[in-house]
Amino acid sequence: MKTADFFVTYMTTLLEPGELLVEIRVPPVAPRTGWSFQEVSRRHGDFALAGVATMVTLDGAGAIQEARLCFTGPTPVRPSKAEQVMASQKPSESLFREAARVATSDLEQDSDIHASADYRRSACEALARRALAESANRATVAR
């Protein structure tokens, strides 16, 4: 089962009463891969108002071999269009700005007493930019 199919909404998965998750398989990370996790919350330890996890793998020439983004929310959201924008490109601030814009252009967010959907979307865009830059930086020093 894919992760996207497992999560239903906040704190709810496909597990039925009496079922227990007993195994998660995580493939090894490729060489020259960097990662980052960025979030915004009102206070340290609170649930995030917005968050993103990224991984960037560089090829031998320093171009992006693979990029992954995943936004937090009611369910994890992986914007594949933004990942495709970065394929085979050299890491740069302008590339990450464009990828973050594409990733959040149709990102659905909820409004509640803590933050509006527009604020969350804007925060996700800024966080994605920062996380992609940090991932690419870490990938350049990864062996």
Disulfide bonds with the S-S distance in Angstrom:
none
